[in-house]
Each structure stands twice: as C-alpha cells, then as structure tokens.
C-alpha cells in the first residue's frame, strides 16, 4: 500500500482537506461538552469518530 500524500491531490480536494483540518478542533471541543452534559450513544460514537479524525490529522496520517 502506497503512502498518502495530500500535496498530490487536486487543488480543490486539498483545499477542502485543509478546511476540515482547521474545523476539527472546535467541533471536537463542542462535542466533548455536549457529551459530558447529555451523554447518548450517538454522542459517544460521534465523539470517538471526531477524536480519531483529530488524531489522524495531528499525526499526519491524512
């Protein structure tokens, strides 16, 4: 399996990837607060996905 290089993507795709990367942290913080106040199964599942996405961006897997 080859390495994923974000800079080889088309400009429009790379632009959206950067936008998603910048928006992940505020959405993650909001979701943590929401999960602490009103914990439902969906909120915990969504929080897990957002944490995984945030870690993937931080470790530059995406």
Secondary structure, DSSP 8 states (H G I E B T S, - for coil): -----GGGS-HHHHHHHHHHHHHHHHHHHHHHHHHHHS--HHHHHHHHHHHHHHHHHHTT--
